[in-house]
Each structure stands twice: as C-alpha cells, then as structure tokens.
Amino acid sequence: MTKEKILISACLAGVNCKYNGKNNENKKIIELIKNKDVILICPEQLGGLKTPRNPAERVKDKVITNDNIDVTKEYRKGAEEVLSIAKKFNIKKVILKSKSPSCGKGKIYDGSFSNTLVDGNGITTELLQKHGIEVISSDEI
C-alpha cells in the first residue's frame, strides 16, 4: 500500500526556517503525518529569502517587511516553486502554517505589524487553491 503524499510547512515539523530563525513545531501535526510520505517546504526560502529575515505581512497584493521592503517577488517565486513540487508529486493536500503571508489560510496579519488579523490567504495558499489543491491550516489540526 502506498502512503499518501503530503506537503507540509517545514517550520511545523521543527525545521528552523521561520522568519526569526526558529520553528513552529506542532506535535499534533508530526503525529498526524507519521504514516505519510511528507515533503517539507518553506515557500519563503524557496523564493530566495534567507533565515532569519525581517518579519513580513501581506498588504493587498504585496508582501512588505517591517522595515518597508517589498518582498512580493520572492513570495510569488516561492509559491510557484511549491506549486511545481505539488504538481511533480501529484500532491492533493498540504498543511501550511496559519496566519503567514505565504501560508496563511482564512486569516492573515493585516500589514500593520500589530498582531491584527484580517480575512485573507497567503500568497502560496492562494496559488495552490487556484490549482485545486486542498490547503489545511495548522490551526485546523
């Protein structure tokens, strides 16, 4: 029996790729994916951003850092790379980090760097959903 393949935000599996150089390890998710073929991804790193990096938030169609640098191009490139991996491995679902400007689903930070949430999706989530791939937020686990 072949295991289901799933993409997951690498930070959720304990990889130190979060903007501050840390991770968002989630024991429930690690337990959930034990019997699955998992491909760990970090859209920000795939887009060429380093770790650590300045925090960024989505403002309409742009992603801007807390020091007002536009990193939209890198976020879009990372999203395209994730989509390419998903297509190559026929991935049907992904688990992504909630509230992130790339991975967030349903709620993301508003761009004011004040921990204010608004309705919306991250760049990667948006692209994957447009291509029919199911996105599960880490908050849904």
N, C-alpha and C positions, 0 to 999 in steps of 0.2 A: 504494500500500500504506500503510495507516495504521500508525503506530507504536504499540507497546504503551504504555499509560499506567501510570505507577507513582508511588506516593507515597514520599517519602524524608525522613528526618530532615534538616532544613536544616543542622544542625551538620556532618553528614557531607559536605556539598557545600561546606563552607568558610564558611558563614554564622556570624557571631559571635553565637550565641544560647544558647550553653552557660551554665550557672549562673554561671560565673566571668567571663563576657563574652568568652570565646574560642570556638574551634570544635574539631571533631574531624575535620577534613578527611581524607578517605580516597581516595587516588589510584586504588586498585583500583575503588572504587565509582563514582567520577567517570568512569572509563574504561568501566565496565560500562553506565552509563546514557546514554552519548553518543547512541545512536540510538533513544532512547525519549522519549516525552513525559513530562516529570517535573513533579510538583507538590511543591514543598518545603514542609514543615510543621514546626512546633515546638509540640508539644502544651502545653508549659508557657506559652509566650507566648499561644497561642490560648485558654488558660484564664485569662488576665489577669495572669500573673506577669511582673514586669519582668526585664530583663537589665542588669547582673548581679543575682543573687539568692543568698540563702543556699543552700548545698547541702541536699538533702533525700533521705531514704531511706524506703522502704516498711516499715512495721511492721504486719503483718497486713493489715487493710483500710484502714489510714490511711497518709498520707504526712506525715512530720514533718520539719521543718528541724533543722539542727544547734543552733539556739537554741530548740528545743521549740515551734515554731509549727506548728499543724495546717494544712496546705495541701491537704488531701484534696479540698475543694470545687473548688479551681482545677484540680487534676489531673483530676478527673472531668469538669469542664466542657471542658477541653482535649481529652480523649479523645472526648467527644461531638461536638465540632467536627470532629475528624479523621474520625470515622465519617461525619458528614454530608458532608464533602468526598468521601470514598471512595464513598459511595452516589451522590452527584450525578454523579461522573465514571466510575461503573461500574468502580472500581478492584478488581482481583483480587489484587494483591500489593503489599506495602510493604516497604521496607528501613528498619529502625529501629536506633537506637544501642543497643548492648549494655549490659547491667547497669544501665540507667537506671530510676528509679522509675516513669517513664511508658512508656518504650520498650523496656525490657529484655525479653529472651525466654529462658526457661530458667534463667537465673541473674541474681539481683539482689543488691544490697547489703542486709545484714541489719538495718539501722536503728541499728547501734551506732557508725557513722562510724569503723570500724576497718579498712576495706577487706576485711571478711569477706563472702564470697559465700554465698548460700543458694539452694536451688531455688525458683523462682518467676518470675512475669511482672510487668511493669509494668502500670499501670492502662490505658494505651492499647492495649498488646498484648492484654491480656485481653479488652477490649471488641471489638476487631477480630476476634479469633479466634472469639468467640461469634457473630459475624455472618458467619462463613465466609470471612473474608479471610485470605489467606496472609501471615504475618509472617516475614520473613527478618531475622535478627540481623546486625548489621555484622560480628560475629565469624565468621559463616558464609561470608563473601565471601572 
